[in-house]
Amino acid sequence: MAIVKVIEVIAGSEKSFDDAVNNALEEASKTVDNIESIYVKDMKAKVENNKIVSYGVIANISFRINA
């Protein structure tokens, strides 16, 4: 039986939401092995002078635990 753990990660980017998601995955993969999926739970953008200046995501990352 496989055990799957889920962690919540907050990440950002000045380029796009897609880049913010990739940043979340990249950072998590530095300390977590066996990542199986990423679920974007929430998205937000910071606006200054009527322009988006940064993008942020809250994501759940699922990974298998070797037992």
TILUM-621077 format. One record per atom (N, C-alpha, C): chain; residue in one letter; x, y, z; residue number from 1. Coordinates in steps of 0.02 Angstrom, whole numbers, plus 50000, padded with zeros to 5 digits. Example, Ala and Ser with C-alpha at 12.3 -4.5 7.8 and 13.67 -1.06 7.14 Angstrom:
2
<r><kette>A</kette><rest>A</rest><c1>50660</c1><c2>49716</c2><c3>50390</c3><nr>1</nr></r>
<r><kette>A</kette><rest>A</rest><c1>50615</c1><c2>49775</c2><c3>50390</c3><nr>1</nr></r>
<r><kette>A</kette><rest>A</rest><c1>50660</c1><c2>49835</c2><c3>50390</c3><nr>1</nr></r>
<r><kette>A</kette><rest>S</rest><c1>50642</c1><c2>49888</c2><c3>50354</c3><nr>2</nr></r>
<r><kette>A</kette><rest>S</rest><c1>50684</c1><c2>49947</c2><c3>50357</c3><nr>2</nr></r>
<r><kette>A</kette><rest>S</rest><c1>50645</c1><c2>50002</c2><c3>50394</c3><nr>2</nr></r>
***
This chain:
67
<r><kette>A</kette><rest>M</rest><c1>50042</c1><c2>49941</c2><c3>50000</c3><nr>1</nr></r>
<r><kette>A</kette><rest>M</rest><c1>50000</c1><c2>50000</c2><c3>50000</c3><nr>1</nr></r>
<r><kette>A</kette><rest>M</rest><c1>50044</c1><c2>50062</c2><c3>50000</c3><nr>1</nr></r>
<r><kette>A</kette><rest>A</rest><c1>50030</c1><c2>50108</c2><c3>49956</c3><nr>2</nr></r>
<r><kette>A</kette><rest>A</rest><c1>50068</c1><c2>50170</c2><c3>49951</c3><nr>2</nr></r>
<r><kette>A</kette><rest>A</rest><c1>50039</c1><c2>50223</c2><c3>49998</c3><nr>2</nr></r>
<r><kette>A</kette><rest>I</rest><c1>50083</c1><c2>50262</c2><c3>50027</c3><nr>3</nr></r>
<r><kette>A</kette><rest>I</rest><c1>50061</c1><c2>50317</c2><c3>50069</c3><nr>3</nr></r>
<r><kette>A</kette><rest>I</rest><c1>50079</c1><c2>50381</c2><c3>50031</c3><nr>3</nr></r>
<r><kette>A</kette><rest>V</rest><c1>50029</c1><c2>50425</c2><c3>50024</c3><nr>4</nr></r>
<r><kette>A</kette><rest>V</rest><c1>50039</c1><c2>50489</c2><c3>49989</c3><nr>4</nr></r>
<r><kette>A</kette><rest>V</rest><c1>50031</c1><c2>50545</c2><c3>50039</c3><nr>4</nr></r>
<r><kette>A</kette><rest>K</rest><c1>50078</c1><c2>50591</c2><c3>50038</c3><nr>5</nr></r>
<r><kette>A</kette><rest>K</rest><c1>50076</c1><c2>50649</c2><c3>50082</c3><nr>5</nr></r>
<r><kette>A</kette><rest>K</rest><c1>50065</c1><c2>50711</c2><c3>50039</c3><nr>5</nr></r>
<r><kette>A</kette><rest>V</rest><c1>50031</c1><c2>50762</c2><c3>50068</c3><nr>6</nr></r>
<r><kette>A</kette><rest>V</rest><c1>50017</c1><c2>50824</c2><c3>50032</c3><nr>6</nr></r>
<r><kette>A</kette><rest>V</rest><c1>50045</c1><c2>50882</c2><c3>50073</c3><nr>6</nr></r>
<r><kette>A</kette><rest>I</rest><c1>50082</c1><c2>50925</c2><c3>50039</c3><nr>7</nr></r>
<r><kette>A</kette><rest>I</rest><c1>50107</c1><c2>50987</c2><c3>50071</c3><nr>7</nr></r>
<r><kette>A</kette><rest>I</rest><c1>50079</c1><c2>51047</c2><c3>50033</c3><nr>7</nr></r>
<r><kette>A</kette><rest>E</rest><c1>50072</c1><c2>51102</c2><c3>50068</c3><nr>8</nr></r>
<r><kette>A</kette><rest>E</rest><c1>50048</c1><c2>51163</c2><c3>50036</c3><nr>8</nr></r>
<r><kette>A</kette><rest>E</rest><c1>50108</c1><c2>51210</c2><c3>50027</c3><nr>8</nr></r>
<r><kette>A</kette><rest>V</rest><c1>50113</c1><c2>51237</c2><c3>49966</c3><nr>9</nr></r>
<r><kette>A</kette><rest>V</rest><c1>50170</c1><c2>51279</c2><c3>49948</c3><nr>9</nr></r>
<r><kette>A</kette><rest>V</rest><c1>50143</c1><c2>51345</c2><c3>49920</c3><nr>9</nr></r>
<r><kette>A</kette><rest>I</rest><c1>50176</c1><c2>51400</c2><c3>49939</c3><nr>10</nr></r>
<r><kette>A</kette><rest>I</rest><c1>50160</c1><c2>51466</c2><c3>49912</c3><nr>10</nr></r>
<r><kette>A</kette><rest>I</rest><c1>50220</c1><c2>51487</c2><c3>49869</c3><nr>10</nr></r>
<r><kette>A</kette><rest>A</rest><c1>50206</c1><c2>51508</c2><c3>49807</c3><nr>11</nr></r>
<r><kette>A</kette><rest>A</rest><c1>50261</c1><c2>51529</c2><c3>49763</c3><nr>11</nr></r>
<r><kette>A</kette><rest>A</rest><c1>50239</c1><c2>51588</c2><c3>49720</c3><nr>11</nr></r>
<r><kette>A</kette><rest>G</rest><c1>50288</c1><c2>51624</c2><c3>49694</c3><nr>12</nr></r>
<r><kette>A</kette><rest>G</rest><c1>50273</c1><c2>51682</c2><c3>49653</c3><nr>12</nr></r>
<r><kette>A</kette><rest>G</rest><c1>50318</c1><c2>51688</c2><c3>49593</c3><nr>12</nr></r>
<r><kette>A</kette><rest>S</rest><c1>50300</c1><c2>51735</c2><c3>49550</c3><nr>13</nr></r>
<r><kette>A</kette><rest>S</rest><c1>50339</c1><c2>51749</c2><c3>49490</c3><nr>13</nr></r>
<r><kette>A</kette><rest>S</rest><c1>50322</c1><c2>51819</c2><c3>49465</c3><nr>13</nr></r>
<r><kette>A</kette><rest>E</rest><c1>50368</c1><c2>51849</c2><c3>49432</c3><nr>14</nr></r>
<r><kette>A</kette><rest>E</rest><c1>50354</c1><c2>51914</c2><c3>49399</c3><nr>14</nr></r>
<r><kette>A</kette><rest>E</rest><c1>50334</c1><c2>51904</c2><c3>49327</c3><nr>14</nr></r>
<r><kette>A</kette><rest>K</rest><c1>50335</c1><c2>51841</c2><c3>49302</c3><nr>15</nr></r>
<r><kette>A</kette><rest>K</rest><c1>50320</c1><c2>51827</c2><c3>49232</c3><nr>15</nr></r>
<r><kette>A</kette><rest>K</rest><c1>50248</c1><c2>51806</c2><c3>49220</c3><nr>15</nr></r>
<r><kette>A</kette><rest>S</rest><c1>50225</c1><c2>51752</c2><c3>49255</c3><nr>16</nr></r>
<r><kette>A</kette><rest>S</rest><c1>50159</c1><c2>51724</c2><c3>49241</c3><nr>16</nr></r>
<r><kette>A</kette><rest>S</rest><c1>50138</c1><c2>51676</c2><c3>49296</c3><nr>16</nr></r>
<r><kette>A</kette><rest>F</rest><c1>50074</c1><c2>51657</c2><c3>49293</c3><nr>17</nr></r>
<r><kette>A</kette><rest>F</rest><c1>50049</c1><c2>51606</c2><c3>49339</c3><nr>17</nr></r>
<r><kette>A</kette><rest>F</rest><c1>50084</c1><c2>51539</c2><c3>49326</c3><nr>17</nr></r>
<r><kette>A</kette><rest>D</rest><c1>50093</c1><c2>51523</c2><c3>49263</c3><nr>18</nr></r>
<r><kette>A</kette><rest>D</rest><c1>50127</c1><c2>51461</c2><c3>49244</c3><nr>18</nr></r>
<r><kette>A</kette><rest>D</rest><c1>50197</c1><c2>51458</c2><c3>49274</c3><nr>18</nr></r>
<r><kette>A</kette><rest>D</rest><c1>50233</c1><c2>51513</c2><c3>49271</c3><nr>19</nr></r>
<r><kette>A</kette><rest>D</rest><c1>50300</c1><c2>51516</c2><c3>49299</c3><nr>19</nr></r>
<r><kette>A</kette><rest>D</rest><c1>50298</c1><c2>51510</c2><c3>49375</c3><nr>19</nr></r>
<r><kette>A</kette><rest>A</rest><c1>50247</c1><c2>51538</c2><c3>49407</c3><nr>20</nr></r>
<r><kette>A</kette><rest>A</rest><c1>50240</c1><c2>51532</c2><c3>49480</c3><nr>20</nr></r>
<r><kette>A</kette><rest>A</rest><c1>50229</c1><c2>51459</c2><c3>49500</c3><nr>20</nr></r>
<r><kette>A</kette><rest>V</rest><c1>50189</c1><c2>51422</c2><c3>49461</c3><nr>21</nr></r>
<r><kette>A</kette><rest>V</rest><c1>50177</c1><c2>51351</c2><c3>49474</c3><nr>21</nr></r>
<r><kette>A</kette><rest>V</rest><c1>50242</c1><c2>51312</c2><c3>49466</c3><nr>21</nr></r>
<r><kette>A</kette><rest>N</rest><c1>50279</c1><c2>51326</c2><c3>49413</c3><nr>22</nr></r>
<r><kette>A</kette><rest>N</rest><c1>50343</c1><c2>51293</c2><c3>49402</c3><nr>22</nr></r>
<r><kette>A</kette><rest>N</rest><c1>50392</c1><c2>51308</c2><c3>49458</c3><nr>22</nr></r>
<r><kette>A</kette><rest>N</rest><c1>50391</c1><c2>51370</c2><c3>49484</c3><nr>23</nr></r>
<r><kette>A</kette><rest>N</rest><c1>50434</c1><c2>51388</c2><c3>49540</c3><nr>23</nr></r>
<r><kette>A</kette><rest>N</rest><c1>50416</c1><c2>51348</c2><c3>49603</c3><nr>23</nr></r>
<r><kette>A</kette><rest>A</rest><c1>50352</c1><c2>51339</c2><c3>49614</c3><nr>24</nr></r>
<r><kette>A</kette><rest>A</rest><c1>50329</c1><c2>51299</c2><c3>49672</c3><nr>24</nr></r>
<r><kette>A</kette><rest>A</rest><c1>50356</c1><c2>51228</c2><c3>49666</c3><nr>24</nr></r>
<r><kette>A</kette><rest>L</rest><c1>50349</c1><c2>51198</c2><c3>49608</c3><nr>25</nr></r>
<r><kette>A</kette><rest>L</rest><c1>50371</c1><c2>51130</c2><c3>49597</c3><nr>25</nr></r>
<r><kette>A</kette><rest>L</rest><c1>50447</c1><c2>51125</c2><c3>49602</c3><nr>25</nr></r>
<r><kette>A</kette><rest>E</rest><c1>50482</c1><c2>51173</c2><c3>49574</c3><nr>26</nr></r>
<r><kette>A</kette><rest>E</rest><c1>50556</c1><c2>51172</c2><c3>49576</c3><nr>26</nr></r>
<r><kette>A</kette><rest>E</rest><c1>50582</c1><c2>51177</c2><c3>49648</c3><nr>26</nr></r>
<r><kette>A</kette><rest>E</rest><c1>50553</c1><c2>51221</c2><c3>49687</c3><nr>27</nr></r>
<r><kette>A</kette><rest>E</rest><c1>50575</c1><c2>51229</c2><c3>49757</c3><nr>27</nr></r>
<r><kette>A</kette><rest>E</rest><c1>50559</c1><c2>51167</c2><c3>49798</c3><nr>27</nr></r>
<r><kette>A</kette><rest>A</rest><c1>50498</c1><c2>51140</c2><c3>49789</c3><nr>28</nr></r>
<r><kette>A</kette><rest>A</rest><c1>50479</c1><c2>51080</c2><c3>49827</c3><nr>28</nr></r>
<r><kette>A</kette><rest>A</rest><c1>50524</c1><c2>51021</c2><c3>49809</c3><nr>28</nr></r>
<r><kette>A</kette><rest>S</rest><c1>50542</c1><c2>51015</c2><c3>49746</c3><nr>29</nr></r>
<r><kette>A</kette><rest>S</rest><c1>50582</c1><c2>50957</c2><c3>49724</c3><nr>29</nr></r>
<r><kette>A</kette><rest>S</rest><c1>50653</c1><c2>50959</c2><c3>49752</c3><nr>29</nr></r>
<r><kette>A</kette><rest>K</rest><c1>50674</c1><c2>51015</c2><c3>49780</c3><nr>30</nr></r>
<r><kette>A</kette><rest>K</rest><c1>50741</c1><c2>51019</c2><c3>49810</c3><nr>30</nr></r>
<r><kette>A</kette><rest>K</rest><c1>50744</c1><c2>50977</c2><c3>49874</c3><nr>30</nr></r>
<r><kette>A</kette><rest>T</rest><c1>50688</c1><c2>50968</c2><c3>49908</c3><nr>31</nr></r>
<r><kette>A</kette><rest>T</rest><c1>50688</c1><c2>50931</c2><c3>49972</c3><nr>31</nr></r>
<r><kette>A</kette><rest>T</rest><c1>50638</c1><c2>50873</c2><c3>49973</c3><nr>31</nr></r>
<r><kette>A</kette><rest>V</rest><c1>50597</c1><c2>50866</c2><c3>49921</c3><nr>32</nr></r>
<r><kette>A</kette><rest>V</rest><c1>50546</c1><c2>50814</c2><c3>49920</c3><nr>32</nr></r>
<r><kette>A</kette><rest>V</rest><c1>50557</c1><c2>50769</c2><c3>49859</c3><nr>32</nr></r>
<r><kette>A</kette><rest>D</rest><c1>50556</c1><c2>50703</c2><c3>49871</c3><nr>33</nr></r>
<r><kette>A</kette><rest>D</rest><c1>50562</c1><c2>50655</c2><c3>49817</c3><nr>33</nr></r>
<r><kette>A</kette><rest>D</rest><c1>50494</c1><c2>50625</c2><c3>49801</c3><nr>33</nr></r>
<r><kette>A</kette><rest>N</rest><c1>50489</c1><c2>50592</c2><c3>49744</c3><nr>34</nr></r>
<r><kette>A</kette><rest>N</rest><c1>50430</c1><c2>50554</c2><c3>49724</c3><nr>34</nr></r>
<r><kette>A</kette><rest>N</rest><c1>50368</c1><c2>50598</c2><c3>49715</c3><nr>34</nr></r>
<r><kette>A</kette><rest>I</rest><c1>50376</c1><c2>50659</c2><c3>49691</c3><nr>35</nr></r>
<r><kette>A</kette><rest>I</rest><c1>50319</c1><c2>50703</c2><c3>49679</c3><nr>35</nr></r>
<r><kette>A</kette><rest>I</rest><c1>50276</c1><c2>50673</c2><c3>49623</c3><nr>35</nr></r>
<r><kette>A</kette><rest>E</rest><c1>50211</c1><c2>50669</c2><c3>49636</c3><nr>36</nr></r>
<r><kette>A</kette><rest>E</rest><c1>50165</c1><c2>50640</c2><c3>49587</c3><nr>36</nr></r>
<r><kette>A</kette><rest>E</rest><c1>50118</c1><c2>50690</c2><c3>49555</c3><nr>36</nr></r>
<r><kette>A</kette><rest>S</rest><c1>50099</c1><c2>50743</c2><c3>49592</c3><nr>37</nr></r>
<r><kette>A</kette><rest>S</rest><c1>50053</c1><c2>50791</c2><c3>49563</c3><nr>37</nr></r>
<r><kette>A</kette><rest>S</rest><c1>50057</c1><c2>50858</c2><c3>49599</c3><nr>37</nr></r>
<r><kette>A</kette><rest>I</rest><c1>50031</c1><c2>50908</c2><c3>49565</c3><nr>38</nr></r>
<r><kette>A</kette><rest>I</rest><c1>50026</c1><c2>50975</c2><c3>49594</c3><nr>38</nr></r>
<r><kette>A</kette><rest>I</rest><c1>49956</c1><c2>51002</c2><c3>49578</c3><nr>38</nr></r>
<r><kette>A</kette><rest>Y</rest><c1>49922</c1><c2>51027</c2><c3>49629</c3><nr>39</nr></r>
<r><kette>A</kette><rest>Y</rest><c1>49855</c1><c2>51053</c2><c3>49621</c3><nr>39</nr></r>
<r><kette>A</kette><rest>Y</rest><c1>49856</c1><c2>51127</c2><c3>49641</c3><nr>39</nr></r>
<r><kette>A</kette><rest>V</rest><c1>49839</c1><c2>51171</c2><c3>49595</c3><nr>40</nr></r>
<r><kette>A</kette><rest>V</rest><c1>49839</c1><c2>51242</c2><c3>49609</c3><nr>40</nr></r>
<r><kette>A</kette><rest>V</rest><c1>49774</c1><c2>51258</c2><c3>49646</c3><nr>40</nr></r>
<r><kette>A</kette><rest>K</rest><c1>49781</c1><c2>51277</c2><c3>49708</c3><nr>41</nr></r>
<r><kette>A</kette><rest>K</rest><c1>49724</c1><c2>51289</c2><c3>49752</c3><nr>41</nr></r>
<r><kette>A</kette><rest>K</rest><c1>49698</c1><c2>51361</c2><c3>49745</c3><nr>41</nr></r>
<r><kette>A</kette><rest>D</rest><c1>49744</c1><c2>51409</c2><c3>49735</c3><nr>42</nr></r>
<r><kette>A</kette><rest>D</rest><c1>49724</c1><c2>51479</c2><c3>49731</c3><nr>42</nr></r>
<r><kette>A</kette><rest>D</rest><c1>49776</c1><c2>51517</c2><c3>49690</c3><nr>42</nr></r>
<r><kette>A</kette><rest>M</rest><c1>49753</c1><c2>51570</c2><c3>49657</c3><nr>43</nr></r>
<r><kette>A</kette><rest>M</rest><c1>49796</c1><c2>51613</c2><c3>49617</c3><nr>43</nr></r>
<r><kette>A</kette><rest>M</rest><c1>49781</c1><c2>51685</c2><c3>49634</c3><nr>43</nr></r>
<r><kette>A</kette><rest>K</rest><c1>49833</c1><c2>51726</c2><c3>49633</c3><nr>44</nr></r>
<r><kette>A</kette><rest>K</rest><c1>49822</c1><c2>51798</c2><c3>49643</c3><nr>44</nr></r>
<r><kette>A</kette><rest>K</rest><c1>49875</c1><c2>51837</c2><c3>49605</c3><nr>44</nr></r>
<r><kette>A</kette><rest>A</rest><c1>49860</c1><c2>51899</c2><c3>49590</c3><nr>45</nr></r>
<r><kette>A</kette><rest>A</rest><c1>49907</c1><c2>51942</c2><c3>49555</c3><nr>45</nr></r>
<r><kette>A</kette><rest>A</rest><c1>49909</c1><c2>52010</c2><c3>49591</c3><nr>45</nr></r>
<r><kette>A</kette><rest>K</rest><c1>49969</c1><c2>52037</c2><c3>49595</c3><nr>46</nr></r>
<r><kette>A</kette><rest>K</rest><c1>49978</c1><c2>52104</c2><c3>49624</c3><nr>46</nr></r>
<r><kette>A</kette><rest>K</rest><c1>49977</c1><c2>52155</c2><c3>49568</c3><nr>46</nr></r>
<r><kette>A</kette><rest>V</rest><c1>49938</c1><c2>52208</c2><c3>49578</c3><nr>47</nr></r>
<r><kette>A</kette><rest>V</rest><c1>49929</c1><c2>52259</c2><c3>49526</c3><nr>47</nr></r>
<r><kette>A</kette><rest>V</rest><c1>49956</c1><c2>52326</c2><c3>49551</c3><nr>47</nr></r>
<r><kette>A</kette><rest>E</rest><c1>49995</c1><c2>52359</c2><c3>49508</c3><nr>48</nr></r>
<r><kette>A</kette><rest>E</rest><c1>50019</c1><c2>52426</c2><c3>49522</c3><nr>48</nr></r>
<r><kette>A</kette><rest>E</rest><c1>50010</c1><c2>52467</c2><c3>49458</c3><nr>48</nr></r>
<r><kette>A</kette><rest>N</rest><c1>49982</c1><c2>52526</c2><c3>49464</c3><nr>49</nr></r>
<r><kette>A</kette><rest>N</rest><c1>49970</c1><c2>52570</c2><c3>49407</c3><nr>49</nr></r>
<r><kette>A</kette><rest>N</rest><c1>49934</c1><c2>52535</c2><c3>49350</c3><nr>49</nr></r>
<r><kette>A</kette><rest>N</rest><c1>49882</c1><c2>52497</c2><c3>49368</c3><nr>50</nr></r>
<r><kette>A</kette><rest>N</rest><c1>49841</c1><c2>52461</c2><c3>49320</c3><nr>50</nr></r>
<r><kette>A</kette><rest>N</rest><c1>49878</c1><c2>52408</c2><c3>49280</c3><nr>50</nr></r>
<r><kette>A</kette><rest>K</rest><c1>49934</c1><c2>52382</c2><c3>49306</c3><nr>51</nr></r>
<r><kette>A</kette><rest>K</rest><c1>49971</c1><c2>52329</c2><c3>49273</c3><nr>51</nr></r>
<r><kette>A</kette><rest>K</rest><c1>49989</c1><c2>52276</c2><c3>49324</c3><nr>51</nr></r>
<r><kette>A</kette><rest>I</rest><c1>49987</c1><c2>52214</c2><c3>49302</c3><nr>52</nr></r>
<r><kette>A</kette><rest>I</rest><c1>50008</c1><c2>52158</c2><c3>49346</c3><nr>52</nr></r>
<r><kette>A</kette><rest>I</rest><c1>50083</c1><c2>52160</c2><c3>49353</c3><nr>52</nr></r>
<r><kette>A</kette><rest>V</rest><c1>50106</c1><c2>52160</c2><c3>49416</c3><nr>53</nr></r>
<r><kette>A</kette><rest>V</rest><c1>50179</c1><c2>52163</c2><c3>49429</c3><nr>53</nr></r>
<r><kette>A</kette><rest>V</rest><c1>50205</c1><c2>52097</c2><c3>49456</c3><nr>53</nr></r>
<r><kette>A</kette><rest>S</rest><c1>50161</c1><c2>52055</c2><c3>49484</c3><nr>54</nr></r>
<r><kette>A</kette><rest>S</rest><c1>50182</c1><c2>51989</c2><c3>49507</c3><nr>54</nr></r>
<r><kette>A</kette><rest>S</rest><c1>50123</c1><c2>51941</c2><c3>49512</c3><nr>54</nr></r>
<r><kette>A</kette><rest>Y</rest><c1>50138</c1><c2>51878</c2><c3>49507</c3><nr>55</nr></r>
<r><kette>A</kette><rest>Y</rest><c1>50088</c1><c2>51824</c2><c3>49508</c3><nr>55</nr></r>
<r><kette>A</kette><rest>Y</rest><c1>50104</c1><c2>51778</c2><c3>49566</c3><nr>55</nr></r>
<r><kette>A</kette><rest>G</rest><c1>50053</c1><c2>51753</c2><c3>49599</c3><nr>56</nr></r>
<r><kette>A</kette><rest>G</rest><c1>50064</c1><c2>51707</c2><c3>49654</c3><nr>56</nr></r>
<r><kette>A</kette><rest>G</rest><c1>50015</c1><c2>51649</c2><c3>49652</c3><nr>56</nr></r>
<r><kette>A</kette><rest>V</rest><c1>50038</c1><c2>51592</c2><c3>49678</c3><nr>57</nr></r>
<r><kette>A</kette><rest>V</rest><c1>49995</c1><c2>51533</c2><c3>49682</c3><nr>57</nr></r>
<r><kette>A</kette><rest>V</rest><c1>50004</c1><c2>51500</c2><c3>49750</c3><nr>57</nr></r>
<r><kette>A</kette><rest>I</rest><c1>49950</c1><c2>51468</c2><c3>49772</c3><nr>58</nr></r>
<r><kette>A</kette><rest>I</rest><c1>49952</c1><c2>51422</c2><c3>49828</c3><nr>58</nr></r>
<r><kette>A</kette><rest>I</rest><c1>49937</c1><c2>51354</c2><c3>49798</c3><nr>58</nr></r>
<r><kette>A</kette><rest>A</rest><c1>49983</c1><c2>51307</c2><c3>49807</c3><nr>59</nr></r>
<r><kette>A</kette><rest>A</rest><c1>49976</c1><c2>51242</c2><c3>49775</c3><nr>59</nr></r>
<r><kette>A</kette><rest>A</rest><c1>49986</c1><c2>51186</c2><c3>49825</c3><nr>59</nr></r>
<r><kette>A</kette><rest>N</rest><c1>49949</c1><c2>51131</c2><c3>49814</c3><nr>60</nr></r>
<r><kette>A</kette><rest>N</rest><c1>49958</c1><c2>51070</c2><c3>49853</c3><nr>60</nr></r>
<r><kette>A</kette><rest>N</rest><c1>50000</c1><c2>51022</c2><c3>49811</c3><nr>60</nr></r>
<r><kette>A</kette><rest>I</rest><c1>50054</c1><c2>50998</c2><c3>49840</c3><nr>61</nr></r>
<r><kette>A</kette><rest>I</rest><c1>50099</c1><c2>50952</c2><c3>49805</c3><nr>61</nr></r>
<r><kette>A</kette><rest>I</rest><c1>50093</c1><c2>50884</c2><c3>49839</c3><nr>61</nr></r>
<r><kette>A</kette><rest>S</rest><c1>50078</c1><c2>50832</c2><c3>49799</c3><nr>62</nr></r>
<r><kette>A</kette><rest>S</rest><c1>50070</c1><c2>50764</c2><c3>49825</c3><nr>62</nr></r>
<r><kette>A</kette><rest>S</rest><c1>50132</c1><c2>50723</c2><c3>49807</c3><nr>62</nr></r>
<r><kette>A</kette><rest>F</rest><c1>50155</c1><c2>50683</c2><c3>49855</c3><nr>63</nr></r>
<r><kette>A</kette><rest>F</rest><c1>50212</c1><c2>50640</c2><c3>49843</c3><nr>63</nr></r>
<r><kette>A</kette><rest>F</rest><c1>50205</c1><c2>50576</c2><c3>49883</c3><nr>63</nr></r>
<r><kette>A</kette><rest>R</rest><c1>50235</c1><c2>50523</c2><c3>49855</c3><nr>64</nr></r>
<r><kette>A</kette><rest>R</rest><c1>50234</c1><c2>50457</c2><c3>49887</c3><nr>64</nr></r>
<r><kette>A</kette><rest>R</rest><c1>50289</c1><c2>50453</c2><c3>49940</c3><nr>64</nr></r>
<r><kette>A</kette><rest>I</rest><c1>50272</c1><c2>50421</c2><c3>49995</c3><nr>65</nr></r>
<r><kette>A</kette><rest>I</rest><c1>50321</c1><c2>50409</c2><c3>50048</c3><nr>65</nr></r>
<r><kette>A</kette><rest>I</rest><c1>50342</c1><c2>50336</c2><c3>50044</c3><nr>65</nr></r>
<r><kette>A</kette><rest>N</rest><c1>50407</c1><c2>50326</c2><c3>50044</c3><nr>66</nr></r>
<r><kette>A</kette><rest>N</rest><c1>50433</c1><c2>50257</c2><c3>50043</c3><nr>66</nr></r>
<r><kette>A</kette><rest>N</rest><c1>50427</c1><c2>50227</c2><c3>50112</c3><nr>66</nr></r>
<r><kette>A</kette><rest>A</rest><c1>50386</c1><c2>50177</c2><c3>50118</c3><nr>67</nr></r>
<r><kette>A</kette><rest>A</rest><c1>50376</c1><c2>50145</c2><c3>50183</c3><nr>67</nr></r>
<r><kette>A</kette><rest>A</rest><c1>50400</c1><c2>50074</c2><c3>50183</c3><nr>67</nr></r>
***
